[in-house]
Amino acid sequence: YNNEPGEVLYETMFVWNEFLTRGISNHLKNTLWTVTLVYGFFKQASFSVSGRSFKLLLIARRSCHYEPAKRLIAFDYGV
């Protein structure tokens, strides 16, 4: 691949350490020297339907700009 100075090879919306690496990336003008951290999930499953084999692939990424959904947990301390 070709990484020209100043070229961004990823969507910064999903990069969790973009703020921490911004200074060195701007100074070096090259993203090859930084590690991009993307928070997400990857799952591949194989299955068969009517004798035909399939593979299902799920890729999910979490944005660093939006707060995740909250889970409400109710604790009942009464006995």
N, CA, C and O atoms as a Maestro MAE file, in Angstrom:
{
 s_m_m2io_version
 :::
 2.0.0
}

f_m_ct {
 s_m_title
 :::
 protein
 m_atom[316] {
  # First column is atom index #
  i_m_mmod_type
  r_m_x_coord
  r_m_y_coord
  r_m_z_coord
  i_m_residue_number
  s_m_chain_name
  s_m_pdb_residue_name
  s_m_pdb_atom_name
  i_m_atomic_number
  :::
  1 25 0.818 -1.158 0.000 1 A "TYR " " N  " 7
  2 3 0.000 0.000 0.000 1 A "TYR " " CA " 6
  3 2 0.870 1.231 0.000 1 A "TYR " " C  " 6
  4 15 2.048 1.176 0.351 1 A "TYR " " O  " 8
  5 25 0.289 2.329 -0.391 2 A "ASN " " N  " 7
  6 3 1.039 3.571 -0.543 2 A "ASN " " CA " 6
  7 2 0.573 4.563 0.519 2 A "ASN " " C  " 6
  8 15 -0.583 4.985 0.512 2 A "ASN " " O  " 8
  9 25 1.463 4.932 1.425 3 A "ASN " " N  " 7
  10 3 1.111 5.877 2.484 3 A "ASN " " CA " 6
  11 2 1.844 7.186 2.252 3 A "ASN " " C  " 6
  12 15 2.984 7.361 2.683 3 A "ASN " " O  " 8
  13 25 1.183 8.093 1.570 4 A "GLU " " N  " 7
  14 3 1.762 9.402 1.294 4 A "GLU " " CA " 6
  15 2 1.726 10.256 2.557 4 A "GLU " " C  " 6
  16 15 0.853 10.054 3.401 4 A "GLU " " O  " 8
  17 25 2.646 11.201 2.708 5 A "PRO " " N  " 7
  18 3 2.620 12.088 3.867 5 A "PRO " " CA " 6
  19 2 1.277 12.806 3.982 5 A "PRO " " C  " 6
  20 15 0.772 13.367 3.009 5 A "PRO " " O  " 8
  21 25 0.709 12.778 5.190 6 A "GLY " " N  " 7
  22 3 -0.570 13.433 5.436 6 A "GLY " " CA " 6
  23 2 -1.786 12.599 5.082 6 A "GLY " " C  " 6
  24 15 -2.909 13.001 5.387 6 A "GLY " " O  " 8
  25 25 -1.598 11.449 4.446 7 A "GLU " " N  " 7
  26 3 -2.711 10.586 4.048 7 A "GLU " " CA " 6
  27 2 -3.225 9.806 5.255 7 A "GLU " " C  " 6
  28 15 -2.432 9.244 6.011 7 A "GLU " " O  " 8
  29 25 -4.538 9.766 5.440 8 A "VAL " " N  " 7
  30 3 -5.151 9.008 6.524 8 A "VAL " " CA " 6
  31 2 -5.768 7.759 5.923 8 A "VAL " " C  " 6
  32 15 -6.577 7.839 4.999 8 A "VAL " " O  " 8
  33 25 -5.381 6.598 6.455 9 A "LEU " " N  " 7
  34 3 -5.819 5.323 5.886 9 A "LEU " " CA " 6
  35 2 -7.020 4.718 6.609 9 A "LEU " " C  " 6
  36 15 -7.383 3.570 6.351 9 A "LEU " " O  " 8
  37 25 -7.633 5.473 7.504 10 A "TYR " " N  " 7
  38 3 -8.718 4.937 8.298 10 A "TYR " " CA " 6
  39 2 -9.693 6.056 8.638 10 A "TYR " " C  " 6
  40 15 -9.378 7.238 8.500 10 A "TYR " " O  " 8
  41 25 -10.875 5.666 9.082 11 A "GLU " " N  " 7
  42 3 -11.895 6.625 9.502 11 A "GLU " " CA " 6
  43 2 -11.639 6.983 10.963 11 A "GLU " " C  " 6
  44 15 -11.764 6.126 11.838 11 A "GLU " " O  " 8
  45 25 -11.283 8.228 11.236 12 A "THR " " N  " 7
  46 3 -10.903 8.630 12.594 12 A "THR " " CA " 6
  47 2 -12.056 8.529 13.587 12 A "THR " " C  " 6
  48 15 -11.823 8.544 14.796 12 A "THR " " O  " 8
  49 25 -13.270 8.430 13.117 13 A "MET " " N  " 7
  50 3 -14.425 8.303 14.003 13 A "MET " " CA " 6
  51 2 -14.329 7.050 14.871 13 A "MET " " C  " 6
  52 15 -14.879 7.022 15.972 13 A "MET " " O  " 8
  53 25 -13.647 6.025 14.398 14 A "PHE " " N  " 7
  54 3 -13.556 4.766 15.121 14 A "PHE " " CA " 6
  55 2 -12.195 4.547 15.777 14 A "PHE " " C  " 6
  56 15 -11.957 3.482 16.346 14 A "PHE " " O  " 8
  57 25 -11.309 5.517 15.712 15 A "VAL " " N  " 7
  58 3 -9.964 5.378 16.280 15 A "VAL " " CA " 6
  59 2 -9.973 5.909 17.709 15 A "VAL " " C  " 6
  60 15 -10.183 7.100 17.937 15 A "VAL " " O  " 8
  61 25 -9.742 5.012 18.671 16 A "TRP " " N  " 7
  62 3 -9.832 5.382 20.080 16 A "TRP " " CA " 6
  63 2 -8.603 6.138 20.564 16 A "TRP " " C  " 6
  64 15 -8.706 6.885 21.537 16 A "TRP " " O  " 8
  65 25 -7.467 5.983 19.942 17 A "ASN " " N  " 7
  66 3 -6.266 6.683 20.395 17 A "ASN " " CA " 6
  67 2 -5.872 7.809 19.442 17 A "ASN " " C  " 6
  68 15 -4.709 8.213 19.417 17 A "ASN " " O  " 8
  69 25 -6.810 8.315 18.669 18 A "GLU " " N  " 7
  70 3 -6.498 9.370 17.700 18 A "GLU " " CA " 6
  71 2 -5.973 10.624 18.394 18 A "GLU " " C  " 6
  72 15 -5.032 11.247 17.902 18 A "GLU " " O  " 8
  73 25 -6.562 11.003 19.524 19 A "PHE " " N  " 7
  74 3 -6.113 12.191 20.250 19 A "PHE " " CA " 6
  75 2 -4.677 12.011 20.749 19 A "PHE " " C  " 6
  76 15 -3.879 12.947 20.705 19 A "PHE " " O  " 8
  77 25 -4.353 10.808 21.222 20 A "LEU " " N  " 7
  78 3 -3.015 10.552 21.760 20 A "LEU " " CA " 6
  79 2 -1.946 10.501 20.677 20 A "LEU " " C  " 6
  80 15 -0.796 10.860 20.931 20 A "LEU " " O  " 8
  81 25 -2.303 10.064 19.482 21 A "THR " " N  " 7
  82 3 -1.308 9.928 18.408 21 A "THR " " CA " 6
  83 2 -1.308 11.104 17.439 21 A "THR " " C  " 6
  84 15 -0.470 11.160 16.539 21 A "THR " " O  " 8
  85 25 -2.231 12.038 17.607 22 A "ARG " " N  " 7
  86 3 -2.348 13.166 16.681 22 A "ARG " " CA " 6
  87 2 -1.064 13.990 16.609 22 A "ARG " " C  " 6
  88 15 -0.625 14.357 15.520 22 A "ARG " " O  " 8
  89 25 -0.463 14.280 17.756 23 A "GLY " " N  " 7
  90 3 0.740 15.109 17.783 23 A "GLY " " CA " 6
  91 2 1.890 14.503 17.006 23 A "GLY " " C  " 6
  92 15 2.505 15.181 16.182 23 A "GLY " " O  " 8
  93 25 2.191 13.238 17.255 24 A "ILE " " N  " 7
  94 3 3.311 12.602 16.555 24 A "ILE " " CA " 6
  95 2 2.978 12.389 15.084 24 A "ILE " " C  " 6
  96 15 3.858 12.498 14.231 24 A "ILE " " O  " 8
  97 25 1.723 12.088 14.775 25 A "SER " " N  " 7
  98 3 1.336 11.909 13.370 25 A "SER " " CA " 6
  99 2 1.486 13.208 12.593 25 A "SER " " C  " 6
  100 15 1.954 13.197 11.455 25 A "SER " " O  " 8
  101 25 1.092 14.329 13.195 26 A "ASN " " N  " 7
  102 3 1.243 15.627 12.531 26 A "ASN " " CA " 6
  103 2 2.709 16.014 12.389 26 A "ASN " " C  " 6
  104 15 3.106 16.609 11.387 26 A "ASN " " O  " 8
  105 25 3.506 15.676 13.390 27 A "HIS " " N  " 7
  106 3 4.928 16.012 13.351 27 A "HIS " " CA " 6
  107 2 5.660 15.193 12.286 27 A "HIS " " C  " 6
  108 15 6.470 15.726 11.527 27 A "HIS " " O  " 8
  109 25 5.363 13.889 12.238 28 A "LEU " " N  " 7
  110 3 6.036 13.002 11.286 28 A "LEU " " CA " 6
  111 2 5.439 13.092 9.889 28 A "LEU " " C  " 6
  112 15 6.103 12.756 8.909 28 A "LEU " " O  " 8
  113 25 4.184 13.544 9.788 29 A "LYS " " N  " 7
  114 3 3.470 13.605 8.502 29 A "LYS " " CA " 6
  115 2 3.351 12.229 7.855 29 A "LYS " " C  " 6
  116 15 3.293 12.116 6.630 29 A "LYS " " O  " 8
  117 25 3.317 11.184 8.680 30 A "ASN " " N  " 7
  118 3 3.231 9.827 8.163 30 A "ASN " " CA " 6
  119 2 2.575 8.955 9.228 30 A "ASN " " C  " 6
  120 15 3.028 8.941 10.372 30 A "ASN " " O  " 8
  121 25 1.521 8.229 8.875 31 A "THR " " N  " 7
  122 3 0.814 7.403 9.851 31 A "THR " " CA " 6
  123 2 1.391 5.998 9.981 31 A "THR " " C  " 6
  124 15 0.874 5.204 10.766 31 A "THR " " O  " 8
  125 25 2.428 5.669 9.251 32 A "LEU " " N  " 7
  126 3 3.028 4.341 9.368 32 A "LEU " " CA " 6
  127 2 3.679 4.116 10.730 32 A "LEU " " C  " 6
  128 15 3.887 2.970 11.126 32 A "LEU " " O  " 8
  129 25 4.000 5.175 11.443 33 A "TRP " " N  " 7
  130 3 4.729 5.062 12.703 33 A "TRP " " CA " 6
  131 2 3.814 5.071 13.918 33 A "TRP " " C  " 6
  132 15 4.303 5.078 15.047 33 A "TRP " " O  " 8
  133 25 2.521 5.071 13.722 34 A "THR " " N  " 7
  134 3 1.582 5.025 14.841 34 A "THR " " CA " 6
  135 2 0.695 3.793 14.717 34 A "THR " " C  " 6
  136 15 0.462 3.281 13.622 34 A "THR " " O  " 8
  137 25 0.209 3.333 15.858 35 A "VAL " " N  " 7
  138 3 -0.683 2.178 15.898 35 A "VAL " " CA " 6
  139 2 -2.110 2.684 16.083 35 A "VAL " " C  " 6
  140 15 -2.393 3.441 17.012 35 A "VAL " " O  " 8
  141 25 -2.989 2.269 15.208 36 A "THR " " N  " 7
  142 3 -4.387 2.679 15.252 36 A "THR " " CA " 6
  143 2 -5.187 1.647 16.040 36 A "THR " " C  " 6
  144 15 -5.179 0.462 15.706 36 A "THR " " O  " 8
  145 25 -5.882 2.100 17.092 37 A "LEU " " N  " 7
  146 3 -6.700 1.209 17.906 37 A "LEU " " CA " 6
  147 2 -8.171 1.413 17.567 37 A "LEU " " C  " 6
  148 15 -8.704 2.515 17.698 37 A "LEU " " O  " 8
  149 25 -8.813 0.348 17.133 38 A "VAL " " N  " 7
  150 3 -10.237 0.385 16.811 38 A "VAL " " CA " 6
  151 2 -10.937 -0.591 17.748 38 A "VAL " " C  " 6
  152 15 -10.575 -1.765 17.823 38 A "VAL " " O  " 8
  153 25 -11.951 -0.090 18.467 39 A "TYR " " N  " 7
  154 3 -12.692 -0.913 19.405 39 A "TYR " " CA " 6
  155 2 -13.882 -1.511 18.666 39 A "TYR " " C  " 6
  156 15 -14.716 -0.788 18.121 39 A "TYR " " O  " 8
  157 25 -13.950 -2.835 18.653 40 A "GLY " " N  " 7
  158 3 -15.044 -3.457 17.932 40 A "GLY " " CA " 6
  159 2 -15.147 -4.941 18.200 40 A "GLY " " C  " 6
  160 15 -14.625 -5.448 19.193 40 A "GLY " " O  " 8
  161 25 -15.824 -5.625 17.305 41 A "PHE " " N  " 7
  162 3 -16.118 -7.039 17.461 41 A "PHE " " CA " 6
  163 2 -16.046 -7.706 16.094 41 A "PHE " " C  " 6
  164 15 -16.449 -7.126 15.086 41 A "PHE " " O  " 8
  165 25 -15.528 -8.931 16.073 42 A "PHE " " N  " 7
  166 3 -15.423 -9.709 14.845 42 A "PHE " " CA " 6
  167 2 -15.862 -11.130 15.160 42 A "PHE " " C  " 6
  168 15 -15.383 -11.726 16.124 42 A "PHE " " O  " 8
  169 25 -16.752 -11.668 14.372 43 A "LYS " " N  " 7
  170 3 -17.215 -13.042 14.571 43 A "LYS " " CA " 6
  171 2 -17.508 -13.677 13.224 43 A "LYS " " C  " 6
  172 15 -18.165 -13.075 12.374 43 A "LYS " " O  " 8
  173 25 -17.018 -14.899 13.031 44 A "GLN " " N  " 7
  174 3 -17.296 -15.651 11.817 44 A "GLN " " CA " 6
  175 2 -17.886 -16.991 12.228 44 A "GLN " " C  " 6
  176 15 -17.362 -17.663 13.116 44 A "GLN " " O  " 8
  177 25 -18.968 -17.370 11.582 45 A "ALA " " N  " 7
  178 3 -19.630 -18.635 11.878 45 A "ALA " " CA " 6
  179 2 -19.916 -19.372 10.575 45 A "ALA " " C  " 6
  180 15 -20.301 -18.771 9.571 45 A "ALA " " O  " 8
  181 25 -19.720 -20.676 10.615 46 A "SER " " N  " 7
  182 3 -20.035 -21.532 9.466 46 A "SER " " CA " 6
  183 2 -21.297 -22.324 9.787 46 A "SER " " C  " 6
  184 15 -21.487 -22.778 10.915 46 A "SER " " O  " 8
  185 25 -22.151 -22.483 8.793 47 A "PHE " " N  " 7
  186 3 -23.361 -23.267 8.988 47 A "PHE " " CA " 6
  187 2 -23.785 -23.863 7.658 47 A "PHE " " C  " 6
  188 15 -23.298 -23.476 6.596 47 A "PHE " " O  " 8
  189 25 -24.702 -24.814 7.743 48 A "SER " " N  " 7
  190 3 -25.171 -25.513 6.557 48 A "SER " " CA " 6
  191 2 -26.696 -25.475 6.519 48 A "SER " " C  " 6
  192 15 -27.362 -25.711 7.526 48 A "SER " " O  " 8
  193 25 -27.233 -25.175 5.339 49 A "VAL " " N  " 7
  194 3 -28.676 -25.159 5.130 49 A "VAL " " CA " 6
  195 2 -28.961 -25.943 3.857 49 A "VAL " " C  " 6
  196 15 -28.440 -25.615 2.791 49 A "VAL " " O  " 8
  197 25 -29.773 -26.959 3.965 50 A "SER " " N  " 7
  198 3 -30.151 -27.803 2.821 50 A "SER " " CA " 6
  199 2 -28.932 -28.317 2.065 50 A "SER " " C  " 6
  200 15 -28.924 -28.350 0.835 50 A "SER " " O  " 8
  201 25 -27.911 -28.713 2.801 51 A "GLY " " N  " 7
  202 3 -26.722 -29.281 2.182 51 A "GLY " " CA " 6
  203 2 -25.738 -28.265 1.619 51 A "GLY " " C  " 6
  204 15 -24.699 -28.652 1.082 51 A "GLY " " O  " 8
  205 25 -26.038 -26.989 1.729 52 A "ARG " " N  " 7
  206 3 -25.125 -25.946 1.240 52 A "ARG " " CA " 6
  207 2 -24.432 -25.282 2.421 52 A "ARG " " C  " 6
  208 15 -25.074 -24.945 3.415 52 A "ARG " " O  " 8
  209 25 -23.139 -25.098 2.311 53 A "SER " " N  " 7
  210 3 -22.356 -24.481 3.375 53 A "SER " " CA " 6
  211 2 -22.287 -22.970 3.186 53 A "SER " " C  " 6
  212 15 -22.138 -22.470 2.071 53 A "SER " " O  " 8
  213 25 -22.398 -22.264 4.293 54 A "PHE " " N  " 7
  214 3 -22.323 -20.803 4.294 54 A "PHE " " CA " 6
  215 2 -21.394 -20.342 5.401 54 A "PHE " " C  " 6
  216 15 -21.191 -21.037 6.396 54 A "PHE " " O  " 8
  217 25 -20.840 -19.169 5.210 55 A "LYS " " N  " 7
  218 3 -20.074 -18.510 6.258 55 A "LYS " " CA " 6
  219 2 -20.687 -17.138 6.481 55 A "LYS " " C  " 6
  220 15 -20.918 -16.383 5.537 55 A "LYS " " O  " 8
  221 25 -20.942 -16.832 7.729 56 A "LEU " " N  " 7
  222 3 -21.508 -15.544 8.114 56 A "LEU " " CA " 6
  223 2 -20.431 -14.758 8.852 56 A "LEU " " C  " 6
  224 15 -19.794 -15.273 9.771 56 A "LEU " " O  " 8
  225 25 -20.234 -13.527 8.448 57 A "LEU " " N  " 7
  226 3 -19.200 -12.680 9.029 57 A "LEU " " CA " 6
  227 2 -19.845 -11.421 9.594 57 A "LEU " " C  " 6
  228 15 -20.588 -10.729 8.898 57 A "LEU " " O  " 8
  229 25 -19.557 -11.129 10.859 58 A "LEU " " N  " 7
  230 3 -20.080 -9.933 11.513 58 A "LEU " " CA " 6
  231 2 -18.907 -9.072 11.972 58 A "LEU " " C  " 6
  232 15 -18.033 -9.529 12.708 58 A "LEU " " O  " 8
  233 25 -18.905 -7.831 11.528 59 A "ILE " " N  " 7
  234 3 -17.887 -6.869 11.946 59 A "ILE " " CA " 6
  235 2 -18.619 -5.658 12.514 59 A "ILE " " C  " 6
  236 15 -19.458 -5.062 11.838 59 A "ILE " " O  " 8
  237 25 -18.305 -5.300 13.741 60 A "ALA " " N  " 7
  238 3 -18.928 -4.143 14.383 60 A "ALA " " CA " 6
  239 2 -17.834 -3.240 14.938 60 A "ALA " " C  " 6
  240 15 -16.865 -3.713 15.532 60 A "ALA " " O  " 8
  241 25 -17.999 -1.942 14.741 61 A "ARG " " N  " 7
  242 3 -17.046 -0.975 15.288 61 A "ARG " " CA " 6
  243 2 -17.801 -0.014 16.189 61 A "ARG " " C  " 6
  244 15 -18.974 0.286 15.965 61 A "ARG " " O  " 8
  245 25 -17.111 0.458 17.201 62 A "ARG " " N  " 7
  246 3 -17.727 1.392 18.139 62 A "ARG " " CA " 6
  247 2 -17.097 2.764 17.971 62 A "ARG " " C  " 6
  248 15 -15.874 2.905 17.992 62 A "ARG " " O  " 8
  249 25 -17.930 3.759 17.808 63 A "SER " " N  " 7
  250 3 -17.446 5.121 17.604 63 A "SER " " CA " 6
  251 2 -16.887 5.695 18.897 63 A "SER " " C  " 6
  252 15 -17.420 5.441 19.977 63 A "SER " " O  " 8
  253 25 -15.820 6.462 18.787 64 A "CYS " " N  " 7
  254 3 -15.249 7.121 19.963 64 A "CYS " " CA " 6
  255 2 -15.915 8.469 20.214 64 A "CYS " " C  " 6
  256 15 -15.612 9.118 21.216 64 A "CYS " " O  " 8
  257 25 -16.810 8.909 19.336 65 A "HIS " " N  " 7
  258 3 -17.471 10.204 19.482 65 A "HIS " " CA " 6
  259 2 -18.825 10.116 20.179 65 A "HIS " " C  " 6
  260 15 -19.345 11.133 20.636 65 A "HIS " " O  " 8
  261 25 -19.395 8.940 20.268 66 A "TYR " " N  " 7
  262 3 -20.723 8.790 20.843 66 A "TYR " " CA " 6
  263 2 -20.655 7.897 22.065 66 A "TYR " " C  " 6
  264 15 -19.980 6.868 22.063 66 A "TYR " " O  " 8
  265 25 -21.357 8.299 23.101 67 A "GLU " " N  " 7
  266 3 -21.379 7.525 24.329 67 A "GLU " " CA " 6
  267 2 -22.212 6.261 24.106 67 A "GLU " " C  " 6
  268 15 -23.247 6.312 23.441 67 A "GLU " " O  " 8
  269 25 -21.769 5.135 24.654 68 A "PRO " " N  " 7
  270 3 -22.520 3.887 24.453 68 A "PRO " " CA " 6
  271 2 -23.852 3.911 25.193 68 A "PRO " " C  " 6
  272 15 -24.057 4.701 26.114 68 A "PRO " " O  " 8
  273 25 -24.737 3.042 24.775 69 A "ALA " " N  " 7
  274 3 -26.039 2.916 25.430 69 A "ALA " " CA " 6
  275 2 -25.836 2.449 26.866 69 A "ALA " " C  " 6
  276 15 -24.955 1.637 27.148 69 A "ALA " " O  " 8
  277 25 -26.641 2.958 27.743 70 A "LYS " " N  " 7
  278 3 -26.543 2.594 29.158 70 A "LYS " " CA " 6
  279 2 -27.441 1.402 29.444 70 A "LYS " " C  " 6
  280 15 -28.516 1.249 28.865 70 A "LYS " " O  " 8
  281 25 -26.972 0.575 30.343 71 A "ARG " " N  " 7
  282 3 -27.784 -0.542 30.806 71 A "ARG " " CA " 6
  283 2 -28.270 -0.199 32.201 71 A "ARG " " C  " 6
  284 15 -27.480 0.145 33.080 71 A "ARG " " O  " 8
  285 25 -29.537 -0.292 32.390 72 A "LEU " " N  " 7
  286 3 -30.090 -0.022 33.710 72 A "LEU " " CA " 6
  287 2 -30.127 -1.319 34.505 72 A "LEU " " C  " 6
  288 15 -30.729 -2.308 34.086 72 A "LEU " " O  " 8
  289 25 -29.480 -1.294 35.646 73 A "ILE " " N  " 7
  290 3 -29.444 -2.469 36.508 73 A "ILE " " CA " 6
  291 2 -30.108 -2.083 37.823 73 A "ILE " " C  " 6
  292 15 -29.676 -1.147 38.496 73 A "ILE " " O  " 8
  293 25 -31.135 -2.793 38.173 74 A "ALA " " N  " 7
  294 3 -31.840 -2.525 39.426 74 A "ALA " " CA " 6
  295 2 -31.373 -3.529 40.469 74 A "ALA " " C  " 6
  296 15 -31.406 -4.740 40.252 74 A "ALA " " O  " 8
  297 25 -30.945 -3.004 41.590 75 A "PHE " " N  " 7
  298 3 -30.525 -3.861 42.690 75 A "PHE " " CA " 6
  299 2 -31.628 -3.863 43.745 75 A "PHE " " C  " 6
  300 15 -32.050 -2.810 44.222 75 A "PHE " " O  " 8
  301 25 -32.074 -5.030 44.091 76 A "ASP " " N  " 7
  302 3 -33.102 -5.160 45.118 76 A "ASP " " CA " 6
  303 2 -32.430 -5.686 46.375 76 A "ASP " " C  " 6
  304 15 -32.096 -6.867 46.471 76 A "ASP " " O  " 8
  305 25 -32.236 -4.787 47.340 77 A "TYR " " N  " 7
  306 3 -31.560 -5.186 48.565 77 A "TYR " " CA " 6
  307 2 -32.528 -5.712 49.615 77 A "TYR " " C  " 6
  308 15 -32.106 -6.208 50.659 77 A "TYR " " O  " 8
  309 25 -33.799 -5.606 49.345 78 A "GLY " " N  " 7
  310 3 -34.781 -6.131 50.300 78 A "GLY " " CA " 6
  311 2 -34.815 -7.647 50.250 78 A "GLY " " C  " 6
  312 15 -34.696 -8.250 49.183 78 A "GLY " " O  " 8
  313 25 -34.979 -8.251 51.405 79 A "VAL " " N  " 7
  314 3 -35.011 -9.710 51.458 79 A "VAL " " CA " 6
  315 2 -36.396 -10.168 51.818 79 A "VAL " " C  " 6
  316 15 -36.643 -11.370 51.916 79 A "VAL " " O  " 8
  :::
 }
 m_bond[315] {
  # First column is bond index #
  i_m_from
  i_m_to
  i_m_order
  :::
  1 1 2 1
  2 2 3 1
  3 3 4 2
  4 3 5 1
  5 5 6 1
  6 6 7 1
  7 7 8 2
  8 7 9 1
  9 9 10 1
  10 10 11 1
  11 11 12 2
  12 11 13 1
  13 13 14 1
  14 14 15 1
  15 15 16 2
  16 15 17 1
  17 17 18 1
  18 18 19 1
  19 19 20 2
  20 19 21 1
  21 21 22 1
  22 22 23 1
  23 23 24 2
  24 23 25 1
  25 25 26 1
  26 26 27 1
  27 27 28 2
  28 27 29 1
  29 29 30 1
  30 30 31 1
  31 31 32 2
  32 31 33 1
  33 33 34 1
  34 34 35 1
  35 35 36 2
  36 35 37 1
  37 37 38 1
  38 38 39 1
  39 39 40 2
  40 39 41 1
  41 41 42 1
  42 42 43 1
  43 43 44 2
  44 43 45 1
  45 45 46 1
  46 46 47 1
  47 47 48 2
  48 47 49 1
  49 49 50 1
  50 50 51 1
  51 51 52 2
  52 51 53 1
  53 53 54 1
  54 54 55 1
  55 55 56 2
  56 55 57 1
  57 57 58 1
  58 58 59 1
  59 59 60 2
  60 59 61 1
  61 61 62 1
  62 62 63 1
  63 63 64 2
  64 63 65 1
  65 65 66 1
  66 66 67 1
  67 67 68 2
  68 67 69 1
  69 69 70 1
  70 70 71 1
  71 71 72 2
  72 71 73 1
  73 73 74 1
  74 74 75 1
  75 75 76 2
  76 75 77 1
  77 77 78 1
  78 78 79 1
  79 79 80 2
  80 79 81 1
  81 81 82 1
  82 82 83 1
  83 83 84 2
  84 83 85 1
  85 85 86 1
  86 86 87 1
  87 87 88 2
  88 87 89 1
  89 89 90 1
  90 90 91 1
  91 91 92 2
  92 91 93 1
  93 93 94 1
  94 94 95 1
  95 95 96 2
  96 95 97 1
  97 97 98 1
  98 98 99 1
  99 99 100 2
  100 99 101 1
  101 101 102 1
  102 102 103 1
  103 103 104 2
  104 103 105 1
  105 105 106 1
  106 106 107 1
  107 107 108 2
  108 107 109 1
  109 109 110 1
  110 110 111 1
  111 111 112 2
  112 111 113 1
  113 113 114 1
  114 114 115 1
  115 115 116 2
  116 115 117 1
  117 117 118 1
  118 118 119 1
  119 119 120 2
  120 119 121 1
  121 121 122 1
  122 122 123 1
  123 123 124 2
  124 123 125 1
  125 125 126 1
  126 126 127 1
  127 127 128 2
  128 127 129 1
  129 129 130 1
  130 130 131 1
  131 131 132 2
  132 131 133 1
  133 133 134 1
  134 134 135 1
  135 135 136 2
  136 135 137 1
  137 137 138 1
  138 138 139 1
  139 139 140 2
  140 139 141 1
  141 141 142 1
  142 142 143 1
  143 143 144 2
  144 143 145 1
  145 145 146 1
  146 146 147 1
  147 147 148 2
  148 147 149 1
  149 149 150 1
  150 150 151 1
  151 151 152 2
  152 151 153 1
  153 153 154 1
  154 154 155 1
  155 155 156 2
  156 155 157 1
  157 157 158 1
  158 158 159 1
  159 159 160 2
  160 159 161 1
  161 161 162 1
  162 162 163 1
  163 163 164 2
  164 163 165 1
  165 165 166 1
  166 166 167 1
  167 167 168 2
  168 167 169 1
  169 169 170 1
  170 170 171 1
  171 171 172 2
  172 171 173 1
  173 173 174 1
  174 174 175 1
  175 175 176 2
  176 175 177 1
  177 177 178 1
  178 178 179 1
  179 179 180 2
  180 179 181 1
  181 181 182 1
  182 182 183 1
  183 183 184 2
  184 183 185 1
  185 185 186 1
  186 186 187 1
  187 187 188 2
  188 187 189 1
  189 189 190 1
  190 190 191 1
  191 191 192 2
  192 191 193 1
  193 193 194 1
  194 194 195 1
  195 195 196 2
  196 195 197 1
  197 197 198 1
  198 198 199 1
  199 199 200 2
  200 199 201 1
  201 201 202 1
  202 202 203 1
  203 203 204 2
  204 203 205 1
  205 205 206 1
  206 206 207 1
  207 207 208 2
  208 207 209 1
  209 209 210 1
  210 210 211 1
  211 211 212 2
  212 211 213 1
  213 213 214 1
  214 214 215 1
  215 215 216 2
  216 215 217 1
  217 217 218 1
  218 218 219 1
  219 219 220 2
  220 219 221 1
  221 221 222 1
  222 222 223 1
  223 223 224 2
  224 223 225 1
  225 225 226 1
  226 226 227 1
  227 227 228 2
  228 227 229 1
  229 229 230 1
  230 230 231 1
  231 231 232 2
  232 231 233 1
  233 233 234 1
  234 234 235 1
  235 235 236 2
  236 235 237 1
  237 237 238 1
  238 238 239 1
  239 239 240 2
  240 239 241 1
  241 241 242 1
  242 242 243 1
  243 243 244 2
  244 243 245 1
  245 245 246 1
  246 246 247 1
  247 247 248 2
  248 247 249 1
  249 249 250 1
  250 250 251 1
  251 251 252 2
  252 251 253 1
  253 253 254 1
  254 254 255 1
  255 255 256 2
  256 255 257 1
  257 257 258 1
  258 258 259 1
  259 259 260 2
  260 259 261 1
  261 261 262 1
  262 262 263 1
  263 263 264 2
  264 263 265 1
  265 265 266 1
  266 266 267 1
  267 267 268 2
  268 267 269 1
  269 269 270 1
  270 270 271 1
  271 271 272 2
  272 271 273 1
  273 273 274 1
  274 274 275 1
  275 275 276 2
  276 275 277 1
  277 277 278 1
  278 278 279 1
  279 279 280 2
  280 279 281 1
  281 281 282 1
  282 282 283 1
  283 283 284 2
  284 283 285 1
  285 285 286 1
  286 286 287 1
  287 287 288 2
  288 287 289 1
  289 289 290 1
  290 290 291 1
  291 291 292 2
  292 291 293 1
  293 293 294 1
  294 294 295 1
  295 295 296 2
  296 295 297 1
  297 297 298 1
  298 298 299 1
  299 299 300 2
  300 299 301 1
  301 301 302 1
  302 302 303 1
  303 303 304 2
  304 303 305 1
  305 305 306 1
  306 306 307 1
  307 307 308 2
  308 307 309 1
  309 309 310 1
  310 310 311 1
  311 311 312 2
  312 311 313 1
  313 313 314 1
  314 314 315 1
  315 315 316 2
  :::
 }
}
